[in-house]
Amino acid sequence: MQLHLNDAESTLALGAALGQALTRARSAVGGPLPLLLSGPLGAGKTTLVRGLVAALPGAHEAEVSSPSFNIVNMYPTRPQVAHFDLYRVIGAAPEEFLDALDAKDVLVVAEWIENLPRRDWPEEALHLLWSPVASGRALEIRAWGKAADGLLEALAPTLNQWQKDFSR
C-alpha cells in the first residue's frame, strides 16, 4: 500500500492510527505486532513513533526521542513500547531486540531495520519504507505474515485518506 503524508501532522496521525491498531493485533508470539521502519535520515520515522506512543495509555509519562545513542528507549505506555534505533547496528541483531520480539507485553518499533539481516526480522510485522519525494513524505506499507495482512486490510479505510493524497 502506497501512502503520501503532506506534513508532520499527517505523520503523527498515521502513527496514532498504527499504534492503536498494532496493540490490538497479535503476532506469532502472542504480543503486539512489531513495526519495522526503513528510510533515509529525516524521513519522519521518529515523528511517526511520537504519534504512535501518544495514542497509547500512559503516553503522558513518555518523552519520545530517537534512541540513536542508547539503541533502545522504553516508553511506559500500555503496552510498553520498545523503540529501537538500529542505525549504528550492522550485522546481527542486538540481544535486547530479539528479547523484545519474544515478549508478549511489548510493542517493538524498530528504525533502520534494513541494517539487520532479514533472518533477524520478525516473521510477522508491518514494514514501512520511506522514499524521497518532492514534497511531503512517501511511504509504502508492507505486511509480513497472516496477522499483519489482516491488520493492513482492516486499516485500509483509515489509510485511504493518505492514499488519495498520493496522486496529487
TAFEN-V808083 format. One line per field, one symbol per residue. phi: phi as a letter, one per 30 degrees, with the letter a starting at -180 (. if undefined). psi: psi as a letter, one per 30 degrees, with the letter a starting at -180 (. if undefined). burial: I if it has 16 or more other ideal C-beta (glycine too) atoms within 10 Angstrom, else O. Layout:
phi: ???
psi: ???
burial: ???
This chain:
phi: .cbbcdadddddddedddeddddddcddcjceddbcbbldeidjdddddedddddcejddcccdbddeccibcccdcbddccccbceccbjdddedddddddddbbccbbdieddcdedcdddbacbccdbdbdbibcbcccccjdddeddddddedddedddddddd
psi: kklkkeaeeeeeeeeeeeeeeefekkafgflkklkkkkllkgfgeeeeeeeeeffkkgffgkjklkheffekkkkhljlkkjjkjgegjkbkkkeeeeeeffkfgkjkkjkhfffkkffflleklkkkjklklekakklkkkkjleeeeeeeeefeeefeefeefef.
burial: IOIIIOOOOIIIIIIIIIIOIIIOIOIOOOIIIIIIIIIOOOIIIIIIIIIIIIIIOOIOOIOIOOIOOOIIIOIOIOIIIIIIIIOOIOOOIIOOIOOIIOIOOIIIIIIIIOIIOOOIIIOIIIIIIIOOOOOIIIIOIOIIIOIIOOIIOOIOOOIOOIOOOOOO
